[in-house]
Amino acid sequence: MAGWITPDEVALYLDVPYPDASGRIDLATAAVQAAVEARRSDLIVPGDPAAVPPTLDTFVPTEDVHAGAIYWAAQLYQTRNAPSGYAGYGDETTLYDALGARRAEIMRLLGWRRPVVS
C-alpha cells in the first residue's frame, strides 16, 4: 500500500516488526487512511485531467493530521477484542471505539470536528 501513511510508520511508532504475519498493521493503516481521506476532503489537491499524462487527485495531509493518523492506526492495531460494530451505528463505530483514552487528542490532531446542527 502506497500513500501518505504507511504500515512501516505505524510499526515504527509501535516498535514492532514489520511486516507482521497477521497483516493487522496493513489493515489498521488502510482503515485509518480511508477514514481520514473521506472525512478530510479539504486536504485533497485536485489533479489535472488535461495534463499529459493526466494527474490524479492527491491527498496532502498536514503534519498534525499525519501524526494523528499514525496514532489512530496504532491504537486500532492494538485493539484485539474490539466489537465488530453495534447495531444501529455506522461502520465507523469500531474505528472510533479503538481510540480509547486518546480519542480527544487524536481527533484534535486530525481536525475531526463534531457535527453541528443548524
PyRosetta script that sets phi, psi and omega in degrees:
from pyrosetta import init, pose_from_sequence

init()
pose = pose_from_sequence("MAGWITPDEVALYLDVPYPDASGRIDLATAAVQAAVEARRSDLIVPGDPAAVPPTLDTFVPTEDVHAGAIYWAAQLYQTRNAPSGYAGYGDETTLYDALGARRAEIMRLLGWRRPVVS")
pose.set_psi(1, 121.8)
pose.set_omega(1, 175.9)
pose.set_phi(2, -104.5)
pose.set_psi(2, 146.4)
pose.set_omega(2, 179.0)
pose.set_phi(3, 169.1)
pose.set_psi(3, -167.4)
pose.set_omega(3, -176.5)
pose.set_phi(4, -80.8)
pose.set_psi(4, -13.5)
pose.set_omega(4, 172.4)
pose.set_phi(5, -131.8)
pose.set_psi(5, 135.0)
pose.set_omega(5, -177.1)
pose.set_phi(6, -121.1)
pose.set_psi(6, 154.2)
pose.set_omega(6, 175.3)
pose.set_phi(7, -60.1)
pose.set_psi(7, -30.3)
pose.set_omega(7, 177.3)
pose.set_phi(8, -59.6)
pose.set_psi(8, -41.8)
pose.set_omega(8, 180.0)
pose.set_phi(9, -64.7)
pose.set_psi(9, -40.9)
pose.set_omega(9, 179.6)
pose.set_phi(10, -66.4)
pose.set_psi(10, -43.9)
pose.set_omega(10, 178.8)
pose.set_phi(11, -62.7)
pose.set_psi(11, -39.9)
pose.set_omega(11, 178.3)
pose.set_phi(12, -63.1)
pose.set_psi(12, -44.2)
pose.set_omega(12, 177.9)
pose.set_phi(13, -61.4)
pose.set_psi(13, -41.1)
pose.set_omega(13, -179.3)
pose.set_phi(14, -77.6)
pose.set_psi(14, -16.1)
pose.set_omega(14, -174.6)
pose.set_phi(15, 59.4)
pose.set_psi(15, 48.1)
pose.set_omega(15, 176.4)
pose.set_phi(16, -123.8)
pose.set_psi(16, 154.8)
pose.set_omega(16, 179.4)
pose.set_phi(17, -67.6)
pose.set_psi(17, 145.4)
pose.set_omega(17, 175.5)
pose.set_phi(18, -136.6)
pose.set_psi(18, 137.8)
pose.set_omega(18, 5.7)
pose.set_phi(19, -76.1)
pose.set_psi(19, 147.3)
pose.set_omega(19, 177.6)
pose.set_phi(20, -93.6)
pose.set_psi(20, 145.9)
pose.set_omega(20, -176.1)
pose.set_phi(21, -62.8)
pose.set_psi(21, -30.7)
pose.set_omega(21, -176.1)
pose.set_phi(22, -78.3)
pose.set_psi(22, -22.4)
pose.set_omega(22, -176.9)
pose.set_phi(23, 77.7)
pose.set_psi(23, 8.1)
pose.set_omega(23, -176.8)
pose.set_phi(24, -67.3)
pose.set_psi(24, -32.2)
pose.set_omega(24, 178.2)
pose.set_phi(25, -65.7)
pose.set_psi(25, -42.1)
pose.set_omega(25, 177.7)
pose.set_phi(26, -60.9)
pose.set_psi(26, -45.3)
pose.set_omega(26, -178.8)
pose.set_phi(27, -65.1)
pose.set_psi(27, -44.1)
pose.set_omega(27, 180.0)
pose.set_phi(28, -63.2)
pose.set_psi(28, -42.3)
pose.set_omega(28, -179.8)
pose.set_phi(29, -64.8)
pose.set_psi(29, -44.8)
pose.set_omega(29, -179.8)
pose.set_phi(30, -63.9)
pose.set_psi(30, -40.6)
pose.set_omega(30, -179.6)
pose.set_phi(31, -63.9)
pose.set_psi(31, -44.5)
pose.set_omega(31, -179.3)
pose.set_phi(32, -68.6)
pose.set_psi(32, -42.2)
pose.set_omega(32, 178.9)
pose.set_phi(33, -57.9)
pose.set_psi(33, -46.3)
pose.set_omega(33, -179.7)
pose.set_phi(34, -64.8)
pose.set_psi(34, -42.1)
pose.set_omega(34, -179.0)
pose.set_phi(35, -64.9)
pose.set_psi(35, -44.1)
pose.set_omega(35, -178.9)
pose.set_phi(36, -67.6)
pose.set_psi(36, -43.1)
pose.set_omega(36, 179.7)
pose.set_phi(37, -63.8)
pose.set_psi(37, -36.4)
pose.set_omega(37, 178.9)
pose.set_phi(38, -69.0)
pose.set_psi(38, -38.6)
pose.set_omega(38, -175.7)
pose.set_phi(39, -83.8)
pose.set_psi(39, -33.2)
pose.set_omega(39, -176.8)
pose.set_phi(40, -106.2)
pose.set_psi(40, 55.6)
pose.set_omega(40, -179.3)
pose.set_phi(41, -64.9)
pose.set_psi(41, -14.7)
pose.set_omega(41, 177.3)
pose.set_phi(42, -67.9)
pose.set_psi(42, -13.5)
pose.set_omega(42, -179.4)
pose.set_phi(43, -97.9)
pose.set_psi(43, 11.4)
pose.set_omega(43, 178.4)
pose.set_phi(44, -91.2)
pose.set_psi(44, 124.9)
pose.set_omega(44, 176.0)
pose.set_phi(45, -94.0)
pose.set_psi(45, 118.7)
pose.set_omega(45, -177.0)
pose.set_phi(46, -65.0)
pose.set_psi(46, 143.1)
pose.set_omega(46, 175.7)
pose.set_phi(47, -81.6)
pose.set_psi(47, 178.8)
pose.set_omega(47, 179.3)
pose.set_phi(48, -119.1)
pose.set_psi(48, 100.9)
pose.set_omega(48, -179.2)
pose.set_phi(49, -67.6)
pose.set_psi(49, -17.0)
pose.set_omega(49, -179.2)
pose.set_phi(50, -85.2)
pose.set_psi(50, -13.1)
pose.set_omega(50, -179.2)
pose.set_phi(51, -69.5)
pose.set_psi(51, 159.3)
pose.set_omega(51, 178.0)
pose.set_phi(52, -119.8)
pose.set_psi(52, 111.2)
pose.set_omega(52, -6.9)
pose.set_phi(53, -73.4)
pose.set_psi(53, 159.7)
pose.set_omega(53, -179.2)
pose.set_phi(54, -61.3)
pose.set_psi(54, 144.0)
pose.set_omega(54, 178.1)
pose.set_phi(55, -102.1)
pose.set_psi(55, 148.8)
pose.set_omega(55, -178.8)
pose.set_phi(56, -94.2)
pose.set_psi(56, 162.5)
pose.set_omega(56, 172.1)
pose.set_phi(57, -63.0)
pose.set_psi(57, 144.9)
pose.set_omega(57, -178.3)
pose.set_phi(58, -128.8)
pose.set_psi(58, 134.1)
pose.set_omega(58, 175.3)
pose.set_phi(59, -88.3)
pose.set_psi(59, 122.4)
pose.set_omega(59, -178.1)
pose.set_phi(60, -122.5)
pose.set_psi(60, 93.9)
pose.set_omega(60, -177.7)
pose.set_phi(61, -78.2)
pose.set_psi(61, 154.6)
pose.set_omega(61, 171.4)
pose.set_phi(62, -77.0)
pose.set_psi(62, 169.2)
pose.set_omega(62, -179.0)
pose.set_phi(63, -60.9)
pose.set_psi(63, -39.3)
pose.set_omega(63, -179.0)
pose.set_phi(64, -69.6)
pose.set_psi(64, -36.3)
pose.set_omega(64, 176.9)
pose.set_phi(65, -65.6)
pose.set_psi(65, -42.3)
pose.set_omega(65, 179.0)
pose.set_phi(66, -61.8)
pose.set_psi(66, -46.6)
pose.set_omega(66, 179.2)
pose.set_phi(67, -63.5)
pose.set_psi(67, -44.6)
pose.set_omega(67, 179.2)
pose.set_phi(68, -60.5)
pose.set_psi(68, -37.5)
pose.set_omega(68, 178.7)
pose.set_phi(69, -66.6)
pose.set_psi(69, -39.5)
pose.set_omega(69, 177.2)
pose.set_phi(70, -64.0)
pose.set_psi(70, -44.8)
pose.set_omega(70, 178.6)
pose.set_phi(71, -61.2)
pose.set_psi(71, -41.8)
pose.set_omega(71, -178.4)
pose.set_phi(72, -65.9)
pose.set_psi(72, -44.9)
pose.set_omega(72, 179.1)
pose.set_phi(73, -62.9)
pose.set_psi(73, -37.2)
pose.set_omega(73, 177.7)
pose.set_phi(74, -64.8)
pose.set_psi(74, -43.0)
pose.set_omega(74, 177.5)
pose.set_phi(75, -63.0)
pose.set_psi(75, -42.0)
pose.set_omega(75, 179.8)
pose.set_phi(76, -64.9)
pose.set_psi(76, -40.0)
pose.set_omega(76, 177.5)
pose.set_phi(77, -61.5)
pose.set_psi(77, -40.7)
pose.set_omega(77, -176.5)
pose.set_phi(78, -76.6)
pose.set_psi(78, -14.7)
pose.set_omega(78, 179.9)
pose.set_phi(79, -80.8)
pose.set_psi(79, 107.5)
pose.set_omega(79, -175.5)
pose.set_phi(80, -92.7)
pose.set_psi(80, -41.7)
pose.set_omega(80, -173.6)
pose.set_phi(81, -110.9)
pose.set_psi(81, 35.2)
pose.set_omega(81, -179.0)
pose.set_phi(82, -68.2)
pose.set_psi(82, 145.0)
pose.set_omega(82, 175.4)
pose.set_phi(83, -65.4)
pose.set_psi(83, 154.2)
pose.set_omega(83, -178.7)
pose.set_phi(84, -83.7)
pose.set_psi(84, 5.0)
pose.set_omega(84, -179.4)
pose.set_phi(85, 131.8)
pose.set_psi(85, 155.6)
pose.set_omega(85, -179.5)
pose.set_phi(86, -109.6)
pose.set_psi(86, 144.2)
pose.set_omega(86, 179.7)
pose.set_phi(87, -59.2)
pose.set_psi(87, 133.3)
pose.set_omega(87, 177.5)
pose.set_phi(88, 92.1)
pose.set_psi(88, -7.0)
pose.set_omega(88, 179.2)
pose.set_phi(89, -112.9)
pose.set_psi(89, 161.8)
pose.set_omega(89, -177.8)
pose.set_phi(90, -74.4)
pose.set_psi(90, 176.3)
pose.set_omega(90, -179.8)
pose.set_phi(91, -65.3)
pose.set_psi(91, -20.2)
pose.set_omega(91, -177.7)
pose.set_phi(92, -78.8)
pose.set_psi(92, -3.2)
pose.set_omega(92, -177.9)
pose.set_phi(93, -56.2)
pose.set_psi(93, -46.7)
pose.set_omega(93, -179.5)
pose.set_phi(94, -63.1)
pose.set_psi(94, -38.9)
pose.set_omega(94, 178.4)
pose.set_phi(95, -61.5)
pose.set_psi(95, -44.0)
pose.set_omega(95, -179.7)
pose.set_phi(96, -68.1)
pose.set_psi(96, -41.9)
pose.set_omega(96, -178.3)
pose.set_phi(97, -62.3)
pose.set_psi(97, -30.3)
pose.set_omega(97, -179.2)
pose.set_phi(98, -70.0)
pose.set_psi(98, -13.3)
pose.set_omega(98, -177.8)
pose.set_phi(99, -70.7)
pose.set_psi(99, -28.8)
pose.set_omega(99, 176.5)
pose.set_phi(100, 58.2)
pose.set_psi(100, -139.9)
pose.set_omega(100, -174.1)
pose.set_phi(101, -70.3)
pose.set_psi(101, -18.8)
pose.set_omega(101, -178.2)
pose.set_phi(102, -92.1)
pose.set_psi(102, 11.2)
pose.set_omega(102, -175.7)
pose.set_phi(103, -52.1)
pose.set_psi(103, -50.1)
pose.set_omega(103, -176.2)
pose.set_phi(104, -63.1)
pose.set_psi(104, -43.2)
pose.set_omega(104, -179.2)
pose.set_phi(105, -64.6)
pose.set_psi(105, -45.3)
pose.set_omega(105, -178.4)
pose.set_phi(106, -67.3)
pose.set_psi(106, -42.8)
pose.set_omega(106, 179.4)
pose.set_phi(107, -65.0)
pose.set_psi(107, -35.6)
pose.set_omega(107, 176.6)
pose.set_phi(108, -64.8)
pose.set_psi(108, -45.6)
pose.set_omega(108, 178.8)
pose.set_phi(109, -61.5)
pose.set_psi(109, -38.5)
pose.set_omega(109, -179.5)
pose.set_phi(110, -75.6)
pose.set_psi(110, -15.1)
pose.set_omega(110, -176.4)
pose.set_phi(111, 73.3)
pose.set_psi(111, 28.3)
pose.set_omega(111, -177.7)
pose.set_phi(112, -81.3)
pose.set_psi(112, 113.2)
pose.set_omega(112, -176.8)
pose.set_phi(113, -95.9)
pose.set_psi(113, 148.7)
pose.set_omega(113, 173.6)
pose.set_phi(114, -71.1)
pose.set_psi(114, 144.0)
pose.set_omega(114, 176.7)
pose.set_phi(115, -64.0)
pose.set_psi(115, 142.6)
pose.set_omega(115, 179.8)
pose.set_phi(116, -113.9)
pose.set_psi(116, 129.2)
pose.set_omega(116, 178.5)
pose.set_phi(117, -86.5)
pose.set_psi(117, 129.5)
pose.set_omega(117, -178.9)
pose.set_phi(118, -111.8)
pose.dump_pdb("model.pdb")
